[in-house]
Amino acid sequence: MQVARSTRSQDPEPTAELAVIGLGYVGLPLAREAATVGLRVVGLDLDPGIVAALNAGRSHVDDVTDDDIGRMLAAGFSAHTDPDCLRRAQTVVICVPTPLTTDGGPDLSAVTSAAEAVAERLRPGTLVVLESTTYPGTTEEVVRPLLERISGLRAGSDFALAFSPERIDPGNPGFGLRDTPKVVGGSTPACATRAVAFYGKLVDEVVQAKGTREAEMAKLLENTYRHVNIALVNELAVISHELGVDLWDAIRCASTKPFGFHAFRPGAGVGGHCIPIDPNYLSYKVRSSLGYEFRFVELAQEINRRMPEYVVRRAQDLLNHAGRPLHGSRVLLLGVTYKPDIADQRESPAVPVARLLRRREAEVYFHDPHVAEWAIDGVPVPRVDDPATAVAGHDLTILLQDHSSYDLPALSDAARLLFDTKGRIFRPGVEVL
């Protein structure tokens, strides 16, 4: 998100207690929670379609409903494309994306653009918080110098600066923004105090880190831990299949240990806005600053990246055993989002699976209750309307996402061949990853 500059001299809004830059999966829930507790909130986003929809009461984020937006508007919330809405904000939180560059590092262009927009309008006493995921040192080495150079103000004395990693888990009914502990690290102890006081209005528990680098590392540690353990069970899935071992049963048995074990489960790959992306930031920082590789992350990336190809190879073996080649077979993919019961498709392993199937000249179809249209490399994938009847007309059905609306026993009864990559259907005739 590149934030445009403006030369307007008059403020478009009265004083706001919070300005959120980036109204996506992270920024919009934050804005909603702030409005809910009575703060006056403005939001900044470069996408005029998103801004217009929000101001009209329509949400584009799974976890924020249209009714939520209506209540936010009633509480004084407004969305803008003009960065002058930042001028009177007492607190500014940056929630812009940090995608990967071609060399595997984070693309900080949206962060620097947002920081410049803030700096040009920064007033003494303002709290600035970065929530965008990045490598340790970004707040102090990138954001702070920009803010101080452009504004002429100093962090810790003239304004407060902090980093607080986002912990949004889209579609999680058990943990939302308020009941997920919020980690906060300040540039100085005084900055940390300001940030802790702010987030204390929005969440039940605030955890103070030693500094911004520790808070940045905490986010990467959380997702690297998951990334590495998912890679472990993914490789075990491949090995166990060759050894004739039911890994899913082994995981069930190991999960009964009341200490020292946390269950992870294999799948067609890893998706979402965190696990496939965030560990790369740490790997990039190690390479660029220390000159060597973070081998655990590199190996985990390699294992998880090859899982879609393994799934397609298993699918091909299934068809071969049934006397059909993959070439020309009708293959139905069920669930193309990266996790159950949401519409979010970011980094979904369904994409490389479909791409590989097409390369082998299979006829690929899909169904997802949350996705109306789907395309791979710009080429639309035909959608079936009723998976319960469609499975009988396809040579192979692959369950990639176990949405709760799927009647899995009925699908397994009707399907010619069913490959379950989620470990949900343990029935005769169903192949499980």
CORJOZI-V103785 format. One record per backbone hydrogen bond with DSSP energy under -0.5 kcal/mol. CO is the residue of the C=O (numbers start at 1). NH is the residue of the N-H. Records with the same first field share a line. If there is no record, write none. Layout:
# CORJOZI-V103785
CO = NH / NH
This chain:
# CORJOZI-V103785
1 = 3
2 = 4
16 = 90
18 = 42
19 = 21 / 93
20 = 22 / 44
21 = 95
22 = 24
24 = 28
26 = 30
27 = 31
28 = 32
29 = 33
30 = 34
31 = 35
32 = 36
33 = 37
34 = 39
35 = 38
39 = 41
40 = 17 / 18
41 = 78
42 = 20
43 = 80
44 = 22
46 = 48
47 = 51
48 = 52
49 = 53
50 = 54
51 = 55
52 = 56
53 = 58
54 = 57
61 = 64
63 = 65
65 = 69
66 = 70
67 = 71
68 = 72
69 = 73
70 = 74
71 = 75
72 = 77
73 = 76
78 = 43
80 = 45
81 = 83
82 = 85
83 = 86
84 = 87
86 = 89
88 = 16
90 = 127
91 = 19
92 = 129
93 = 21 / 95
94 = 131 / 132
99 = 107
101 = 104
105 = 101
106 = 108
108 = 112
109 = 113
110 = 114
111 = 115
112 = 116
113 = 117
114 = 118
115 = 119
116 = 120
118 = 121
119 = 122
123 = 126
126 = 128 / 160
127 = 92
128 = 162
129 = 94 / 131
130 = 164
131 = 166
135 = 138
137 = 141
138 = 142 / 143
139 = 144
142 = 146
143 = 147
144 = 148
145 = 149
146 = 150
147 = 151
148 = 152
154 = 157 / 158 / 159
158 = 125
159 = 156
160 = 128
161 = 187
162 = 130
163 = 185
168 = 170
169 = 172
171 = 173
177 = 180
178 = 204
179 = 181
181 = 183
182 = 207
184 = 209
185 = 163
186 = 212
188 = 192
189 = 193
190 = 194
191 = 195
192 = 196
193 = 197
194 = 198
195 = 199
196 = 200
198 = 201
199 = 202 / 203
205 = 182
206 = 208
207 = 184 / 209
211 = 215
212 = 216
213 = 217
214 = 218
215 = 219
216 = 220
217 = 221
218 = 222
219 = 223
220 = 224
221 = 225
222 = 226
223 = 227
224 = 228
225 = 229
226 = 230
227 = 231
228 = 232
229 = 233
230 = 234
231 = 235
232 = 236
233 = 237
234 = 238
235 = 239
236 = 240
237 = 241
238 = 242
239 = 243
240 = 244 / 245
241 = 244
245 = 247
246 = 250
247 = 251
248 = 252
249 = 253
250 = 254
251 = 255
253 = 256
254 = 257
274 = 277 / 278
275 = 279
277 = 280 / 281
278 = 281 / 282
279 = 283
280 = 284
281 = 285
282 = 286
283 = 287
284 = 288
285 = 289
286 = 290 / 291 / 292
287 = 291
293 = 295
294 = 297 / 298
295 = 299
296 = 300
297 = 301
298 = 302
299 = 303
300 = 304
301 = 305
302 = 306
303 = 306
304 = 307
306 = 310
307 = 311
308 = 312
309 = 313
310 = 314
311 = 315
312 = 316
313 = 317
314 = 318
315 = 319
316 = 320
317 = 321
318 = 322
319 = 324
320 = 323
326 = 329
329 = 331 / 363
330 = 395 / 396
331 = 333 / 365
332 = 334 / 398
333 = 335 / 367
334 = 400 / 401
339 = 342
344 = 338
345 = 348
346 = 272
348 = 351 / 352
349 = 353
350 = 354
351 = 355
352 = 356
353 = 357
354 = 358
355 = 359
356 = 360
357 = 362
358 = 361
361 = 328
362 = 364
363 = 331
364 = 382
365 = 333
366 = 384
367 = 335
368 = 371
374 = 381
375 = 377
376 = 379
378 = 380
379 = 376
380 = 382
382 = 366
385 = 387
386 = 389 / 390
387 = 391
389 = 392
390 = 393
391 = 394 / 416
394 = 416
396 = 332
397 = 399 / 419
398 = 334 / 400
399 = 421
401 = 403
403 = 406
406 = 408
407 = 411
408 = 412
409 = 413
410 = 414
411 = 415
417 = 397
418 = 420 / 431
419 = 399 / 421
420 = 433
424 = 426
425 = 427
427 = 430
429 = 418 / 431
431 = 420
